[in-house]
Amino acid sequence: MKFLFLLLTFLVFSANSFANYDTALRRSNGLLRFLTEQQGVRNLALASVIGKRCDRYMIEREKAPCRAAVKKMIALLDYDIIFSHDKLRSPHPRAEESWTPSSFVFVAFKSNLLVLLNSPKTGQYLNDLNQRLYAYLVNRAERPNIWAITQSYYKTPYMTALVMATLFQDTSIMKLHLAYLDTAGTRGNESFQKNKEWLGHVIDTINMVLDNSEEHYRELFYPPEIVKHLNRNIYHFYVPLFLAMSLEQEGATKDMAYAASLMLTLTYEFLTSAKDYRYLYADPERLDPVKDLWDIKDIYGGYCGSNYGVRGARFNQNFEIIRESFGRSTEDTVQLLLRH
């Protein structure tokens, strides 16, 4: 563990030391390569970074249970890291690859993804879902609800959350979890390739939904009993939802299952809000309600998903209050979110 902290300390130092830009960049990029290629060290590093938020925001008696839930959550993530090279932006043409926080892409729930893509049932579900979405787009049908459609196939809220979090963890046109399978050369049974194609078609159809009303988008993609300000980035809701449910099944209390999945969302949003690694262990003092609006929306989506996973629709914080609060103080806002 001491070795890990030395590595992370060096990462923070080198990533922010630009007196000799090329040397610092090569060192930090080399360290990032090491961390991403060594799963055991990588998991410890991730637990350390997320656990820091437990220490910062939880009351004393809850810090250790929160960190313990974070460790369980990392195992449940079943993740790998890839780098979205089209996002790389380096102002220094002499530098090697510049791996900024926005270049990191987590591919999660690998085992679940393979199981679902190898199942003939997944093809039936995706075909039906795509047809209903397309009928809505061409005004041949009323607006469907994707959570309800998924639950009609997978029955329980837990399995519905698993499917939504796994299959729709990236709904951008890049479909990074599918690109990951291609890059890794992953093969499956006779259903695998066809299901991959169907999933790609569904994500393409989702990206054709251009309705600017977030209320309509919420009614389309989220559980109907949630009347909250939720945006197009549905994975910011469904990944924390599934993790919170899974943590509770693993024996975590509702509060710790919620807190750990919220800390994951906070860590990701804070870290990727900067172009360097200043927020690896620190957090911004505030978020601009205008400039950082999408970060705030994504955090609020994680707040709703994590709560829904363990409390149903019984949570109260209003989006506008959270947005305005972030403009004053990040710490005070996180305390609001922790009160549900």
C-alpha positions in Angstrom: 0.0 0.0 0.0 2.8 2.4 0.8 4.3 1.7 -2.7 0.9 2.5 -4.2 0.7 5.9 -2.4 4.2 6.7 -3.6 3.1 5.9 -7.1 0.0 8.1 -6.9 1.9 10.9 -5.2 4.4 10.8 -8.0 1.6 10.8 -10.6 0.1 14.0 -9.1 3.5 15.7 -8.8 4.6 14.8 -12.3 1.3 15.6 -14.0 1.4 19.1 -12.6 5.1 19.8 -13.0 5.5 21.4 -16.4 8.9 23.1 -16.1 10.1 20.2 -18.2 6.9 19.3 -20.0 8.1 16.4 -22.1 9.8 14.7 -19.1 6.8 15.1 -16.8 4.4 13.9 -19.5 6.5 10.8 -20.3 6.8 9.9 -16.6 3.1 10.3 -15.9 2.0 8.5 -19.0 4.4 5.7 -18.3 3.0 5.4 -14.8 -0.5 5.4 -16.1 0.4 2.5 -18.4 1.7 0.6 -15.5 -1.4 1.3 -13.4 -3.8 0.2 -16.1 -1.9 -2.9 -17.0 -1.6 -4.2 -13.4 -5.1 -5.0 -12.2 -4.2 -5.6 -8.6 -2.4 -2.2 -8.2 -5.1 -0.6 -10.4 -7.9 -1.7 -8.0 -6.0 -0.5 -5.0 -5.4 2.8 -6.7 -9.1 3.2 -7.6 -10.2 2.2 -4.0 -7.8 4.8 -2.6 -9.0 7.6 -4.9 -12.7 6.9 -4.3 -12.2 6.1 -0.6 -10.7 9.5 -0.2 -14.2 10.9 -0.8 -15.5 8.7 2.0 -13.0 10.2 4.4 -13.8 13.7 3.2 -17.6 13.6 3.3 -18.7 10.9 5.7 -19.0 11.3 9.5 -16.3 9.6 11.5 -18.1 6.3 12.3 -19.2 5.9 8.6 -15.8 6.4 7.0 -14.5 2.8 7.4 -17.8 1.2 6.3 -17.9 3.5 3.3 -14.4 2.5 2.3 -15.3 -1.2 2.7 -18.3 -0.7 0.5 -16.1 1.0 -2.1 -13.8 -2.0 -2.2 -16.7 -4.4 -2.8 -18.0 -2.0 -5.4 -14.8 -2.1 -7.4 -15.0 -5.9 -7.5 -18.6 -5.7 -8.7 -17.6 -3.2 -11.4 -15.7 -6.1 -13.2 -14.0 -3.4 -15.3 -11.3 -2.7 -17.7 -9.8 0.6 -18.8 -9.4 1.7 -22.4 -8.3 5.0 -23.8 -10.4 7.0 -26.2 -7.6 8.3 -28.5 -9.8 10.5 -30.5 -10.3 12.6 -27.3 -6.6 13.2 -26.9 -5.7 16.8 -27.0 -2.1 17.9 -26.6 -1.0 21.5 -27.2 2.6 20.3 -27.4 3.3 18.6 -30.8 6.7 17.2 -29.5 5.0 15.3 -26.7 4.0 11.7 -26.7 0.4 10.6 -26.1 -1.2 12.9 -23.6 -3.5 10.8 -21.4 -5.7 13.3 -19.8 -8.6 12.3 -17.5 -11.1 12.6 -20.3 -9.1 10.0 -22.3 -10.0 7.3 -19.7 -13.0 5.0 -20.5 -14.2 2.4 -18.1 -15.7 -0.7 -19.7 -17.7 -2.3 -16.8 -19.5 -5.5 -16.1 -17.5 -7.5 -18.6 -18.8 -10.9 -17.5 -22.4 -9.7 -17.5 -21.9 -8.2 -21.0 -20.7 -11.6 -22.4 -23.5 -13.5 -20.7 -26.1 -11.2 -22.1 -24.6 -11.1 -25.6 -24.5 -14.9 -25.7 -28.2 -15.2 -24.8 -30.8 -15.7 -27.5 -33.3 -13.8 -25.2 -31.1 -10.7 -25.5 -31.7 -10.7 -29.3 -35.5 -10.9 -28.8 -35.4 -8.1 -26.3 -33.2 -5.8 -28.4 -35.2 -6.4 -31.6 -38.5 -5.6 -29.8 -37.0 -2.5 -28.1 -35.6 -1.2 -31.4 -39.0 -1.7 -33.1 -40.8 0.2 -30.4 -38.3 3.0 -30.3 -38.4 3.4 -34.1 -42.2 3.3 -34.2 -42.2 6.2 -31.7 -39.7 8.1 -33.8 -41.8 7.9 -36.9 -45.0 8.8 -34.9 -46.6 5.4 -35.3 -46.8 4.7 -31.6 -47.1 6.4 -28.3 -43.9 7.1 -26.3 -42.7 3.7 -24.8 -40.9 3.4 -21.5 -37.6 1.5 -21.8 -37.4 0.5 -18.1 -40.9 -1.0 -18.3 -40.1 -2.9 -21.6 -36.9 -4.2 -20.1 -38.6 -5.3 -17.0 -41.2 -7.2 -19.0 -38.4 -9.4 -20.3 -36.2 -9.7 -17.2 -39.0 -9.5 -14.5 -37.1 -8.3 -11.4 -35.9 -4.8 -10.7 -32.4 -6.2 -10.1 -32.2 -8.0 -13.4 -33.7 -5.0 -15.2 -31.0 -2.8 -13.7 -28.3 -5.3 -14.6 -29.4 -5.3 -18.2 -29.7 -1.5 -18.5 -26.4 -0.8 -16.8 -24.5 -3.4 -18.8 -25.9 -3.0 -22.3 -26.3 0.8 -22.2 -23.2 1.8 -20.3 -22.2 3.9 -23.4 -25.0 5.2 -25.5 -22.8 7.6 -27.5 -22.3 7.0 -31.2 -18.8 5.5 -30.3 -20.4 2.6 -28.4 -17.1 2.1 -26.6 -18.1 -1.1 -24.8 -18.7 -2.7 -28.2 -15.5 -1.3 -29.6 -13.7 -2.8 -26.6 -15.0 -6.2 -27.5 -13.8 -5.8 -31.1 -10.4 -4.6 -30.0 -10.0 -7.5 -27.5 -11.1 -10.0 -30.2 -13.8 -11.3 -28.0 -15.8 -14.2 -29.5 -19.0 -15.9 -28.3 -21.6 -18.4 -29.4 -23.9 -18.2 -32.4 -26.0 -15.5 -30.7 -23.1 -13.3 -29.8 -22.3 -11.5 -33.1 -26.0 -10.9 -34.0 -26.7 -9.5 -30.5 -23.8 -7.2 -30.8 -25.2 -5.9 -34.1 -28.7 -5.5 -32.5 -27.3 -3.6 -29.6 -25.5 -1.3 -32.0 -28.8 -0.7 -33.9 -30.6 0.1 -30.6 -27.9 2.6 -29.6 -28.1 4.2 -33.1 -31.9 4.5 -32.7 -31.5 6.0 -29.2 -29.2 8.7 -30.8 -32.0 9.5 -33.2 -34.2 10.7 -30.4 -33.8 14.4 -30.7 -36.6 15.5 -28.4 -35.2 18.5 -26.6 -37.7 18.1 -23.7 -35.9 16.5 -20.8 -39.3 15.6 -19.3 -40.1 13.6 -22.4 -36.7 12.0 -22.5 -37.1 11.0 -18.8 -40.5 9.5 -19.5 -38.9 7.5 -22.3 -35.8 6.1 -20.6 -36.3 6.1 -16.8 -38.6 4.3 -14.3 -41.9 6.1 -14.6 -42.3 6.8 -10.9 -39.2 9.0 -10.8 -40.3 12.5 -11.5 -36.9 14.2 -11.4 -34.6 16.3 -13.6 -32.8 13.5 -15.5 -30.9 14.0 -18.8 -29.8 12.0 -21.8 -26.8 10.4 -20.2 -28.8 7.4 -18.9 -25.7 5.4 -17.9 -25.1 8.0 -15.1 -28.3 6.7 -13.6 -28.3 3.0 -14.4 -24.7 2.2 -13.4 -25.0 3.6 -9.9 -28.5 2.1 -9.6 -27.2 -1.4 -10.3 -24.1 -1.0 -8.1 -26.2 0.2 -5.2 -28.6 -2.8 -5.5 -25.6 -5.2 -5.8 -23.9 -3.8 -2.8 -27.0 -4.2 -0.7 -27.2 -7.8 -1.9 -23.6 -8.2 -0.8 -24.5 -7.2 2.7 -23.8 -3.4 2.7 -26.4 -1.3 4.5 -28.7 0.9 2.4 -26.8 4.0 3.5 -23.3 2.5 2.6 -24.5 1.0 -0.7 -25.9 4.4 -1.6 -22.8 6.3 -0.4 -20.2 4.1 -2.2 -22.0 4.4 -5.6 -22.4 8.1 -5.1 -18.7 8.5 -4.3 -17.9 6.7 -7.6 -20.0 9.3 -9.5 -18.4 12.2 -7.6 -14.9 10.9 -8.2 -15.5 10.5 -11.9 -17.1 13.9 -12.4 -14.6 15.8 -10.3 -11.6 14.1 -11.9 -12.7 14.6 -15.5 -13.8 18.2 -14.9 -10.1 19.3 -15.1 -7.6 18.8 -17.9 -5.0 17.6 -15.5 -4.9 15.5 -12.3 -5.5 18.2 -9.8 -8.7 16.5 -8.6 -7.3 13.0 -8.2 -7.4 13.4 -4.4 -8.7 17.0 -4.0 -12.2 18.2 -5.1 -13.1 21.5 -6.7 -14.4 24.1 -4.1 -17.4 24.8 -6.3 -18.9 24.0 -9.7 -20.1 26.7 -11.9 -23.9 26.3 -12.4 -23.6 27.3 -16.0 -20.2 26.2 -17.2 -20.3 22.9 -15.3 -24.0 22.3 -15.9 -23.5 18.9 -17.5 -21.2 17.7 -14.7 -23.9 18.7 -12.2 -26.6 17.0 -14.2 -24.6 13.8 -14.3 -23.9 13.9 -10.6 -27.6 14.4 -10.0 -28.3 11.4 -12.3 -26.0 9.3 -10.1 -27.7 10.6 -7.0 -31.1 9.5 -8.3 -29.9 6.1 -9.5 -28.0 5.3 -6.3 -31.0 6.2 -4.2 -33.5 4.4 -6.4 -31.4 1.3 -6.1 -31.9 1.1 -2.3 -34.9 3.3 -1.5 -37.1 3.3 -4.6 -38.5 6.8 -5.4 -38.2 7.9 -1.8 -35.6 10.7 -2.1 -36.2 14.4 -2.1 -33.4 16.7 -3.3 -34.4 19.0 -6.1 -32.1 19.5 -9.0 -32.3 23.3 -9.0 -31.4 23.4 -5.3 -28.4 21.1 -6.0 -27.3 23.1 -9.0 -27.4 26.4 -7.1 -25.7 24.8 -4.0 -22.8 23.6 -6.2 -22.3 27.2 -7.2 -21.6 28.0 -3.6 -19.8 25.0 -2.1 -19.1 21.5 -3.3 -18.7 20.2 0.3 -22.1 21.6 1.4 -23.7 20.2 -1.7 -22.4 16.7 -1.1 -23.7 16.8 2.4 -27.1 17.7 0.9 -26.9 14.7 -1.4 -26.0 12.4 1.5 -29.2 13.4 3.3 -31.2 12.0 0.4 
